[in-house]
Amino acid sequence: MTKTSISRMPNPGEFVPELSDISAALFRATGNRSVPRTTMNLVHLRAGQIVGNTYLTILNTGFLRKAGESEERITAVSSWTDAPYFTDAERAALALVEATLQPAPPGKERVSDELYAEASRHYDEKALATLTIAIGQINFFIALAVIGKPQPVSSLADEQWD
């Protein structure tokens, strides 16, 4: 069977080797354990859903499955607001990523003071900074994913670029 190419570009790291340093630094910054890795993967999955990117949704679904998350929780990320499977802290994190990625209502801020206060109730200063960086991290990778269109994979060890 012939492999069908879907990537728009070859591995950008081949042309910009600093990309691996940037990626590693972002993973180190978010890996301080102040926010559970599962929460960050839920946030990253929701971001992939919001921007409609198969690569990010499959990758983060794979991470969640490997972490032992239930299919109910993984599937319900797209409808988290009425799903019974998430903690209040996870809900605050999901609300933050949605507010960051979606346009603000006319005349309003994307992240309201109320939303920030809700997140602050669940995360201390270090955790909230880490969560903010994790949202920035996925935004960095969104550009690579939607422009470069790497192969959907469930592990970073798999070949992603043609």
Phi, psi and omega in degrees: 000135180274134178286129178272127179278130174238348179294139177279332184223158172289174181307115182297337178295338177290332182260333180232083185298340178295344179304320180293326177293318179297313180300313180298320179295319178295319178293323176295316183296326181266356183264022183277003176068013176283337174236130180303139179303323178301317179299317179296321178292324175298316179298316181293322176297314180298321178299316178299322177294316182299317182273358177067045183247116182297317180306308183292324180290318179292317180301310183286332171297318178299317178300316181293320177297316179297331178279358177089014179291146181288154176297328179297313180295315181298312182295325184281356179303322181292340180233039188301331186297332178243010180271141183274009192265001188241145176286166177297324178294317177296321178298319178296319179294317178295322177295322178296316180293322177297316181296326181288321187268340183257150179301146177287148172300151181307129178076009182236161174280154175295307178257106181286163175300324180295317179295317178298318179297319178298315178297321179295335176291335185253342184229133175287180186300317179295316181294320179293322175296319179296316178297320177298317177295321178297323176291319175296323178300312181291327175296323175299313182285337176301316180301313178297320184288317184278332178275311183279334178052062177294163178299134174297128180222156178258002178213141177293346178283342181281155179293122184252335186243140176285000000 
